[in-house]
Amino acid sequence: MSSRSLTVLLSAEGPHLGHLICKSCGDVIDTLPTSGYKKLYSTCDNEDCKLDSRFSYDD
Ligand SMILES: [Zn+2]
């Protein structure tokens, strides 16, 4: 898995304006020190959400 695009977004310091959001339930999983407000999507530890990521749809 490549994390290159994420690395580019990160700034070394500053406020955590990046929000890592669960694409399934919408929970904020984590915040990241990005250079501007960014929304990043991932999947949280919830079993249902992990299942969703295995069977993901485009809509
Ligand atoms: Zn979730």
N, CA, C, O and the ligand as a Tripos MOL2 file, in Angstrom:
@<TRIPOS>MOLECULE
protein
  237   235    60     0     0
PROTEIN
NO_CHARGES

@<TRIPOS>ATOM
      1 N           0.8380   -1.1900    0.0000 N.3       1 MET1
      2 CA          0.0000    0.0000    0.0000 C.3       1 MET1
      3 C           0.8760    1.2440    0.0000 C.2       1 MET1
      4 O           1.7650    1.3800    0.8410 O.2       1 MET1
      5 N           0.6300    2.1410   -0.9300 N.am      2 SER2
      6 CA          1.4170    3.3590   -1.0160 C.3       2 SER2
      7 C           0.8220    4.4490   -0.1480 C.2       2 SER2
      8 O          -0.3890    4.6700   -0.1700 O.2       2 SER2
      9 N           1.6540    5.1260    0.6110 N.am      3 SER3
     10 CA          1.1820    6.2450    1.4180 C.3       3 SER3
     11 C           1.7980    7.5470    0.9260 C.2       3 SER3
     12 O           1.8470    8.5330    1.6600 O.2       3 SER3
     13 N           2.2670    7.5490   -0.3170 N.am      4 ARG4
     14 CA          2.9900    8.6980   -0.8240 C.3       4 ARG4
     15 C           2.1090    9.9470   -0.8960 C.2       4 ARG4
     16 O           2.5440   11.0300   -0.5060 O.2       4 ARG4
     17 N           0.8890    9.8090   -1.3850 N.am      5 SER5
     18 CA          0.0220   10.9720   -1.5120 C.3       5 SER5
     19 C          -0.2850   11.5620   -0.1420 C.2       5 SER5
     20 O          -0.3850   12.7810    0.0000 O.2       5 SER5
     21 N          -0.4330   10.7220    0.8540 N.am      6 LEU6
     22 CA         -0.7000   11.1990    2.2040 C.3       6 LEU6
     23 C           0.5070   11.9330    2.7590 C.2       6 LEU6
     24 O           0.3680   12.9680    3.4120 O.2       6 LEU6
     25 N           1.6770   11.4050    2.5020 N.am      7 THR7
     26 CA          2.9020   12.0250    2.9970 C.3       7 THR7
     27 C           3.0680   13.4300    2.4470 C.2       7 THR7
     28 O           3.5170   14.3290    3.1580 O.2       7 THR7
     29 N           2.7090   13.6230    1.1880 N.am      8 VAL8
     30 CA          2.8250   14.9390    0.5610 C.3       8 VAL8
     31 C           1.9240   15.9620    1.2550 C.2       8 VAL8
     32 O           2.2710   17.1380    1.3660 O.2       8 VAL8
     33 N           0.7720   15.5000    1.7150 N.am      9 LEU9
     34 CA         -0.1720   16.4010    2.3590 C.3       9 LEU9
     35 C           0.2950   16.8590    3.7370 C.2       9 LEU9
     36 O          -0.0920   17.9320    4.2000 O.2       9 LEU9
     37 N           1.1110   16.0630    4.3800 N.am     10 LEU10
     38 CA          1.4700   16.3350    5.7600 C.3      10 LEU10
     39 C           2.5020   17.4450    5.8750 C.2      10 LEU10
     40 O           3.4690   17.4950    5.1140 O.2      10 LEU10
     41 N           2.2860   18.3190    6.8220 N.am     11 SER11
     42 CA          3.3040   19.3050    7.1610 C.3      11 SER11
     43 C           3.9080   18.9010    8.5000 C.2      11 SER11
     44 O           3.2700   18.2230    9.3060 O.2      11 SER11
     45 N           5.1180   19.3180    8.7170 N.am     12 ALA12
     46 CA          5.8480   18.8510    9.8880 C.3      12 ALA12
     47 C           5.2540   19.3580   11.1950 C.2      12 ALA12
     48 O           5.3330   18.6890   12.2250 O.2      12 ALA12
     49 N           4.6700   20.5250   11.1440 N.am     13 GLU13
     50 CA          4.1300   21.0970   12.3680 C.3      13 GLU13
     51 C           2.8650   21.8730   12.0660 C.2      13 GLU13
     52 O           2.4370   21.9530   10.9140 O.2      13 GLU13
     53 N           2.2710   22.4420   13.0900 N.am     14 GLY14
     54 CA          1.0640   23.2230   12.8920 C.3      14 GLY14
     55 C          -0.1630   22.4840   13.3810 C.2      14 GLY14
     56 O          -0.0900   21.3390   13.8290 O.2      14 GLY14
     57 N          -1.2890   23.1640   13.2850 N.am     15 PRO15
     58 CA         -2.5250   22.5820   13.7780 C.3      15 PRO15
     59 C          -2.9610   21.3790   12.9480 C.2      15 PRO15
     60 O          -2.6380   21.2700   11.7660 O.2      15 PRO15
     61 N          -3.6840   20.4990   13.5800 N.am     16 HIS16
     62 CA         -4.1860   19.3120   12.8860 C.3      16 HIS16
     63 C          -5.4600   19.6710   12.1290 C.2      16 HIS16
     64 O          -6.5670   19.5510   12.6540 O.2      16 HIS16
     65 N          -5.2830   20.1090   10.9010 N.am     17 LEU17
     66 CA         -6.4350   20.5080   10.0890 C.3      17 LEU17
     67 C          -6.9540   19.3670    9.2260 C.2      17 LEU17
     68 O          -8.0470   19.4410    8.6650 O.2      17 LEU17
     69 N          -6.1630   18.3250    9.1290 N.am     18 GLY18
     70 CA         -6.5960   17.1820    8.3490 C.3      18 GLY18
     71 C          -7.4290   16.2390    9.1990 C.2      18 GLY18
     72 O          -7.0470   15.8800   10.3120 O.2      18 GLY18
     73 N          -8.5570   15.8490    8.6640 N.am     19 HIS19
     74 CA         -9.4310   14.9480    9.4030 C.3      19 HIS19
     75 C          -9.5320   13.6220    8.6700 C.2      19 HIS19
     76 O          -9.9350   13.5530    7.5080 O.2      19 HIS19
     77 N          -9.1550   12.5790    9.3810 N.am     20 LEU20
     78 CA         -9.2770   11.2370    8.8300 C.3      20 LEU20
     79 C         -10.6440   10.7070    9.2320 C.2      20 LEU20
     80 O         -10.9100   10.4690   10.4100 O.2      20 LEU20
     81 N         -11.4960   10.5280    8.2540 N.am     21 ILE21
     82 CA        -12.8940   10.2120    8.5030 C.3      21 ILE21
     83 C         -13.2170    8.8050    8.0120 C.2      21 ILE21
     84 O         -12.7940    8.3930    6.9310 O.2      21 ILE21
     85 N         -13.9690    8.0840    8.8240 N.am     22 CYS22
     86 CA        -14.4170    6.7600    8.4070 C.3      22 CYS22
     87 C         -15.4380    6.9200    7.2910 C.2      22 CYS22
     88 O         -16.4630    7.5770    7.4680 O.2      22 CYS22
     89 N         -15.1530    6.3170    6.1410 N.am     23 LYS23
     90 CA        -16.0410    6.4840    5.0010 C.3      23 LYS23
     91 C         -17.3390    5.7050    5.1710 C.2      23 LYS23
     92 O         -18.2780    5.8690    4.3930 O.2      23 LYS23
     93 N         -17.3830    4.8690    6.1790 N.am     24 SER24
     94 CA        -18.5840    4.0880    6.4000 C.3      24 SER24
     95 C         -19.5240    4.7450    7.4070 C.2      24 SER24
     96 O         -20.6950    4.9680    7.1000 O.2      24 SER24
     97 N         -19.0240    5.0610    8.6150 N.am     25 CYS25
     98 CA        -19.8940    5.6150    9.6500 C.3      25 CYS25
     99 C         -19.7140    7.1100    9.8410 C.2      25 CYS25
    100 O         -20.5100    7.7380   10.5390 O.2      25 CYS25
    101 N         -18.6810    7.7000    9.2320 N.am     26 GLY26
    102 CA        -18.4940    9.1450    9.3000 C.3      26 GLY26
    103 C         -17.7790    9.6330   10.5410 C.2      26 GLY26
    104 O         -17.6090   10.8380   10.7250 O.2      26 GLY26
    105 N         -17.3570    8.7140   11.3970 N.am     27 ASP27
    106 CA        -16.6080    9.1090   12.5850 C.3      27 ASP27
    107 C         -15.2350    9.6690   12.2260 C.2      27 ASP27
    108 O         -14.6070    9.2290   11.2630 O.2      27 ASP27
    109 N         -14.7800   10.6360   13.0040 N.am     28 VAL28
    110 CA        -13.4080   11.1150   12.8440 C.3      28 VAL28
    111 C         -12.4830   10.1350   13.5530 C.2      28 VAL28
    112 O         -12.5250    9.9910   14.7750 O.2      28 VAL28
    113 N         -11.6550    9.4720   12.7740 N.am     29 ILE29
    114 CA        -10.7480    8.4640   13.3090 C.3      29 ILE29
    115 C          -9.5160    9.1150   13.9060 C.2      29 ILE29
    116 O          -9.0190    8.6950   14.9510 O.2      29 ILE29
    117 N          -9.0280   10.1490   13.2300 N.am     30 ASP30
    118 CA         -7.7750   10.7610   13.6430 C.3      30 ASP30
    119 C          -7.6820   12.1470   13.0170 C.2      30 ASP30
    120 O          -8.4180   12.4690   12.0850 O.2      30 ASP30
    121 N          -6.7880   12.9490   13.5290 N.am     31 THR31
    122 CA         -6.4900   14.2310   12.8960 C.3      31 THR31
    123 C          -5.0160   14.2540   12.5390 C.2      31 THR31
    124 O          -4.1930   13.6120   13.1910 O.2      31 THR31
    125 N          -4.6970   15.0060   11.4920 N.am     32 LEU32
    126 CA         -3.3320   15.0260   10.9820 C.3      32 LEU32
    127 C          -2.8730   16.4590   10.7630 C.2      32 LEU32
    128 O          -3.6870   17.3200   10.4300 O.2      32 LEU32
    129 N          -1.5950   16.7280   10.9410 N.am     33 PRO33
    130 CA         -1.0540   18.0750   10.7440 C.3      33 PRO33
    131 C          -0.8590   18.4110    9.2810 C.2      33 PRO33
    132 O           0.2740   18.4480    8.8000 O.2      33 PRO33
    133 N          -1.9360   18.6540    8.5710 N.am     34 THR34
    134 CA         -1.8370   19.0150    7.1580 C.3      34 THR34
    135 C          -1.7240   20.5270    7.0070 C.2      34 THR34
    136 O          -1.9830   21.2700    7.9540 O.2      34 THR34
    137 N          -1.3410   20.9790    5.8250 N.am     35 SER35
    138 CA         -1.1100   22.4100    5.5970 C.3      35 SER35
    139 C          -2.4070   23.1840    5.3760 C.2      35 SER35
    140 O          -2.3800   24.4100    5.2640 O.2      35 SER35
    141 N          -3.5000   22.5140    5.3150 N.am     36 GLY36
    142 CA         -4.7890   23.1650    5.1570 C.3      36 GLY36
    143 C          -5.8670   22.1760    5.5490 C.2      36 GLY36
    144 O          -5.5790   21.0190    5.8520 O.2      36 GLY36
    145 N          -7.1130   22.6350    5.5410 N.am     37 TYR37
    146 CA         -8.1780   21.7210    5.9090 C.3      37 TYR37
    147 C          -8.3330   20.6390    4.8450 C.2      37 TYR37
    148 O          -8.5740   20.9320    3.6730 O.2      37 TYR37
    149 N          -8.1930   19.4000    5.2650 N.am     38 LYS38
    150 CA         -8.2880   18.2730    4.3450 C.3      38 LYS38
    151 C          -9.1780   17.2060    4.9620 C.2      38 LYS38
    152 O          -9.1840   16.9900    6.1740 O.2      38 LYS38
    153 N          -9.9210   16.5520    4.0960 N.am     39 LYS39
    154 CA        -10.6820   15.3850    4.5360 C.3      39 LYS39
    155 C         -10.0700   14.1620    3.8910 C.2      39 LYS39
    156 O          -9.9250   14.0880    2.6710 O.2      39 LYS39
    157 N          -9.7150   13.2110    4.7230 N.am     40 LEU40
    158 CA         -9.1440   11.9760    4.2120 C.3      40 LEU40
    159 C         -10.0530   10.8400    4.6700 C.2      40 LEU40
    160 O         -10.5470   10.8330    5.7970 O.2      40 LEU40
    161 N         -10.2560    9.9030    3.7910 N.am     41 TYR41
    162 CA        -11.1840    8.8350    4.1310 C.3      41 TYR41
    163 C         -10.4800    7.5130    4.3420 C.2      41 TYR41
    164 O          -9.6080    7.1140    3.5700 O.2      41 TYR41
    165 N         -10.8830    6.8470    5.4070 N.am     42 SER42
    166 CA        -10.3720    5.5240    5.7020 C.3      42 SER42
    167 C         -11.4920    4.7340    6.3700 C.2      42 SER42
    168 O         -12.6610    5.1060    6.2740 O.2      42 SER42
    169 N         -11.1450    3.6840    7.0220 N.am     43 THR43
    170 CA        -12.1420    2.8750    7.7120 C.3      43 THR43
    171 C         -11.7350    2.6990    9.1680 C.2      43 THR43
    172 O         -10.5770    2.3990    9.4570 O.2      43 THR43
    173 N         -12.6730    2.8830   10.0840 N.am     44 CYS44
    174 CA        -12.3710    2.7440   11.5010 C.3      44 CYS44
    175 C         -12.3580    1.2630   11.9010 C.2      44 CYS44
    176 O         -12.5010    0.3710   11.0650 O.2      44 CYS44
    177 N         -12.1790    1.0340   13.2160 N.am     45 ASP45
    178 CA        -12.0220   -0.3390   13.7040 C.3      45 ASP45
    179 C         -13.3430   -1.0840   13.8780 C.2      45 ASP45
    180 O         -13.3580   -2.2770   14.1800 O.2      45 ASP45
    181 N         -14.4370   -0.3770   13.6860 N.am     46 ASN46
    182 CA        -15.7450   -1.0000   13.8080 C.3      46 ASN46
    183 C         -15.8810   -2.1750   12.8330 C.2      46 ASN46
    184 O         -15.5420   -2.0620   11.6550 O.2      46 ASN46
    185 N         -16.3800   -3.2940   13.3400 N.am     47 GLU47
    186 CA        -16.4900   -4.4930   12.5070 C.3      47 GLU47
    187 C         -17.3470   -4.2520   11.2600 C.2      47 GLU47
    188 O         -17.0110   -4.7010   10.1640 O.2      47 GLU47
    189 N         -18.4590   -3.5350   11.4490 N.am     48 ASP48
    190 CA        -19.3440   -3.2600   10.3190 C.3      48 ASP48
    191 C         -18.6400   -2.4390    9.2460 C.2      48 ASP48
    192 O         -18.8460   -2.6520    8.0510 O.2      48 ASP48
    193 N         -17.8150   -1.5060    9.6840 N.am     49 CYS49
    194 CA        -17.1240   -0.6370    8.7460 C.3      49 CYS49
    195 C         -16.0470   -1.4060    7.9870 C.2      49 CYS49
    196 O         -15.8420   -1.1870    6.7930 O.2      49 CYS49
    197 N         -15.3660   -2.3030    8.6840 N.am     50 LYS50
    198 CA        -14.3670   -3.1310    8.0120 C.3      50 LYS50
    199 C         -15.0260   -3.9850    6.9370 C.2      50 LYS50
    200 O         -14.4720   -4.1900    5.8570 O.2      50 LYS50
    201 N         -16.2150   -4.4750    7.2550 N.am     51 LEU51
    202 CA        -16.9650   -5.2750    6.3050 C.3      51 LEU51
    203 C         -17.3160   -4.4370    5.0850 C.2      51 LEU51
    204 O         -17.1980   -4.8870    3.9450 O.2      51 LEU51
    205 N         -17.7610   -3.1810    5.3520 N.am     52 ASP52
    206 CA        -18.1040   -2.2630    4.2790 C.3      52 ASP52
    207 C         -16.9300   -2.0460    3.3350 C.2      52 ASP52
    208 O         -17.1070   -1.9760    2.1180 O.2      52 ASP52
    209 N         -15.7240   -1.9380    3.9010 N.am     53 SER53
    210 CA        -14.5640   -1.6520    3.0600 C.3      53 SER53
    211 C         -14.2070   -2.8470    2.1900 C.2      53 SER53
    212 O         -13.5910   -2.6920    1.1360 O.2      53 SER53
    213 N         -14.5910   -4.0290    2.6270 N.am     54 ARG54
    214 CA        -14.3320   -5.2170    1.8240 C.3      54 ARG54
    215 C         -15.2910   -5.2810    0.6410 C.2      54 ARG54
    216 O         -14.9510   -5.7830   -0.4300 O.2      54 ARG54
    217 N         -16.5000   -4.7610    0.8590 N.am     55 PHE55
    218 CA        -17.4980   -4.7890   -0.1900 C.3      55 PHE55
    219 C         -17.9150   -3.3580   -0.5070 C.2      55 PHE55
    220 O         -19.0590   -2.9720   -0.2690 O.2      55 PHE55
    221 N         -16.9910   -2.5810   -1.0390 N.am     56 SER56
    222 CA        -17.2870   -1.1670   -1.2380 C.3      56 SER56
    223 C         -17.8880   -0.9170   -2.6100 C.2      56 SER56
    224 O         -17.5960   -1.6040   -3.5880 O.2      56 SER56
    225 N         -18.7340    0.0880   -2.6350 N.am     57 TYR57
    226 CA        -19.3760    0.4980   -3.8800 C.3      57 TYR57
    227 C         -18.9650    1.9300   -4.1910 C.2      57 TYR57
    228 O         -18.5280    2.6640   -3.3050 O.2      57 TYR57
    229 N         -19.1040    2.3170   -5.4290 N.am     58 ASP58
    230 CA        -18.6600    3.6420   -5.8200 C.3      58 ASP58
    231 C         -19.5970    4.7630   -5.3860 C.2      58 ASP58
    232 O         -19.1690    5.9090   -5.2510 O.2      58 ASP58
    233 N         -20.8430    4.4510   -5.1710 N.am     59 ASP59
    234 CA        -21.7800    5.5270   -4.7690 C.3      59 ASP59
    235 C         -21.7430    5.6360   -3.2750 C.2      59 ASP59
    236 O         -22.4430    6.4680   -2.6990 O.2      59 ASP59
    237 ZN        -16.6140    3.4510   10.9630 Zn       60 ZN60
@<TRIPOS>BOND
     1     1     2 1
     2     2     3 1
     3     3     4 2
     4     3     5 am
     5     5     6 1
     6     6     7 1
     7     7     8 2
     8     7     9 am
     9     9    10 1
    10    10    11 1
    11    11    12 2
    12    11    13 am
    13    13    14 1
    14    14    15 1
    15    15    16 2
    16    15    17 am
    17    17    18 1
    18    18    19 1
    19    19    20 2
    20    19    21 am
    21    21    22 1
    22    22    23 1
    23    23    24 2
    24    23    25 am
    25    25    26 1
    26    26    27 1
    27    27    28 2
    28    27    29 am
    29    29    30 1
    30    30    31 1
    31    31    32 2
    32    31    33 am
    33    33    34 1
    34    34    35 1
    35    35    36 2
    36    35    37 am
    37    37    38 1
    38    38    39 1
    39    39    40 2
    40    39    41 am
    41    41    42 1
    42    42    43 1
    43    43    44 2
    44    43    45 am
    45    45    46 1
    46    46    47 1
    47    47    48 2
    48    47    49 am
    49    49    50 1
    50    50    51 1
    51    51    52 2
    52    51    53 am
    53    53    54 1
    54    54    55 1
    55    55    56 2
    56    55    57 am
    57    57    58 1
    58    58    59 1
    59    59    60 2
    60    59    61 am
    61    61    62 1
    62    62    63 1
    63    63    64 2
    64    63    65 am
    65    65    66 1
    66    66    67 1
    67    67    68 2
    68    67    69 am
    69    69    70 1
    70    70    71 1
    71    71    72 2
    72    71    73 am
    73    73    74 1
    74    74    75 1
    75    75    76 2
    76    75    77 am
    77    77    78 1
    78    78    79 1
    79    79    80 2
    80    79    81 am
    81    81    82 1
    82    82    83 1
    83    83    84 2
    84    83    85 am
    85    85    86 1
    86    86    87 1
    87    87    88 2
    88    87    89 am
    89    89    90 1
    90    90    91 1
    91    91    92 2
    92    91    93 am
    93    93    94 1
    94    94    95 1
    95    95    96 2
    96    95    97 am
    97    97    98 1
    98    98    99 1
    99    99   100 2
   100    99   101 am
   101   101   102 1
   102   102   103 1
   103   103   104 2
   104   103   105 am
   105   105   106 1
   106   106   107 1
   107   107   108 2
   108   107   109 am
   109   109   110 1
   110   110   111 1
   111   111   112 2
   112   111   113 am
   113   113   114 1
   114   114   115 1
   115   115   116 2
   116   115   117 am
   117   117   118 1
   118   118   119 1
   119   119   120 2
   120   119   121 am
   121   121   122 1
   122   122   123 1
   123   123   124 2
   124   123   125 am
   125   125   126 1
   126   126   127 1
   127   127   128 2
   128   127   129 am
   129   129   130 1
   130   130   131 1
   131   131   132 2
   132   131   133 am
   133   133   134 1
   134   134   135 1
   135   135   136 2
   136   135   137 am
   137   137   138 1
   138   138   139 1
   139   139   140 2
   140   139   141 am
   141   141   142 1
   142   142   143 1
   143   143   144 2
   144   143   145 am
   145   145   146 1
   146   146   147 1
   147   147   148 2
   148   147   149 am
   149   149   150 1
   150   150   151 1
   151   151   152 2
   152   151   153 am
   153   153   154 1
   154   154   155 1
   155   155   156 2
   156   155   157 am
   157   157   158 1
   158   158   159 1
   159   159   160 2
   160   159   161 am
   161   161   162 1
   162   162   163 1
   163   163   164 2
   164   163   165 am
   165   165   166 1
   166   166   167 1
   167   167   168 2
   168   167   169 am
   169   169   170 1
   170   170   171 1
   171   171   172 2
   172   171   173 am
   173   173   174 1
   174   174   175 1
   175   175   176 2
   176   175   177 am
   177   177   178 1
   178   178   179 1
   179   179   180 2
   180   179   181 am
   181   181   182 1
   182   182   183 1
   183   183   184 2
   184   183   185 am
   185   185   186 1
   186   186   187 1
   187   187   188 2
   188   187   189 am
   189   189   190 1
   190   190   191 1
   191   191   192 2
   192   191   193 am
   193   193   194 1
   194   194   195 1
   195   195   196 2
   196   195   197 am
   197   197   198 1
   198   198   199 1
   199   199   200 2
   200   199   201 am
   201   201   202 1
   202   202   203 1
   203   203   204 2
   204   203   205 am
   205   205   206 1
   206   206   207 1
   207   207   208 2
   208   207   209 am
   209   209   210 1
   210   210   211 1
   211   211   212 2
   212   211   213 am
   213   213   214 1
   214   214   215 1
   215   215   216 2
   216   215   217 am
   217   217   218 1
   218   218   219 1
   219   219   220 2
   220   219   221 am
   221   221   222 1
   222   222   223 1
   223   223   224 2
   224   223   225 am
   225   225   226 1
   226   226   227 1
   227   227   228 2
   228   227   229 am
   229   229   230 1
   230   230   231 1
   231   231   232 2
   232   231   233 am
   233   233   234 1
   234   234   235 1
   235   235   236 2
@<TRIPOS>SUBSTRUCTURE
     1 MET1         2 RESIDUE 1 A MET
     2 SER2         6 RESIDUE 1 A SER
     3 SER3        10 RESIDUE 1 A SER
     4 ARG4        14 RESIDUE 1 A ARG
     5 SER5        18 RESIDUE 1 A SER
     6 LEU6        22 RESIDUE 1 A LEU
     7 THR7        26 RESIDUE 1 A THR
     8 VAL8        30 RESIDUE 1 A VAL
     9 LEU9        34 RESIDUE 1 A LEU
    10 LEU10       38 RESIDUE 1 A LEU
    11 SER11       42 RESIDUE 1 A SER
    12 ALA12       46 RESIDUE 1 A ALA
    13 GLU13       50 RESIDUE 1 A GLU
    14 GLY14       54 RESIDUE 1 A GLY
    15 PRO15       58 RESIDUE 1 A PRO
    16 HIS16       62 RESIDUE 1 A HIS
    17 LEU17       66 RESIDUE 1 A LEU
    18 GLY18       70 RESIDUE 1 A GLY
    19 HIS19       74 RESIDUE 1 A HIS
    20 LEU20       78 RESIDUE 1 A LEU
    21 ILE21       82 RESIDUE 1 A ILE
    22 CYS22       86 RESIDUE 1 A CYS
    23 LYS23       90 RESIDUE 1 A LYS
    24 SER24       94 RESIDUE 1 A SER
    25 CYS25       98 RESIDUE 1 A CYS
    26 GLY26      102 RESIDUE 1 A GLY
    27 ASP27      106 RESIDUE 1 A ASP
    28 VAL28      110 RESIDUE 1 A VAL
    29 ILE29      114 RESIDUE 1 A ILE
    30 ASP30      118 RESIDUE 1 A ASP
    31 THR31      122 RESIDUE 1 A THR
    32 LEU32      126 RESIDUE 1 A LEU
    33 PRO33      130 RESIDUE 1 A PRO
    34 THR34      134 RESIDUE 1 A THR
    35 SER35      138 RESIDUE 1 A SER
    36 GLY36      142 RESIDUE 1 A GLY
    37 TYR37      146 RESIDUE 1 A TYR
    38 LYS38      150 RESIDUE 1 A LYS
    39 LYS39      154 RESIDUE 1 A LYS
    40 LEU40      158 RESIDUE 1 A LEU
    41 TYR41      162 RESIDUE 1 A TYR
    42 SER42      166 RESIDUE 1 A SER
    43 THR43      170 RESIDUE 1 A THR
    44 CYS44      174 RESIDUE 1 A CYS
    45 ASP45      178 RESIDUE 1 A ASP
    46 ASN46      182 RESIDUE 1 A ASN
    47 GLU47      186 RESIDUE 1 A GLU
    48 ASP48      190 RESIDUE 1 A ASP
    49 CYS49      194 RESIDUE 1 A CYS
    50 LYS50      198 RESIDUE 1 A LYS
    51 LEU51      202 RESIDUE 1 A LEU
    52 ASP52      206 RESIDUE 1 A ASP
    53 SER53      210 RESIDUE 1 A SER
    54 ARG54      214 RESIDUE 1 A ARG
    55 PHE55      218 RESIDUE 1 A PHE
    56 SER56      222 RESIDUE 1 A SER
    57 TYR57      226 RESIDUE 1 A TYR
    58 ASP58      230 RESIDUE 1 A ASP
    59 ASP59      234 RESIDUE 1 A ASP
    60 ZN60       237 GROUP 0 **** ****
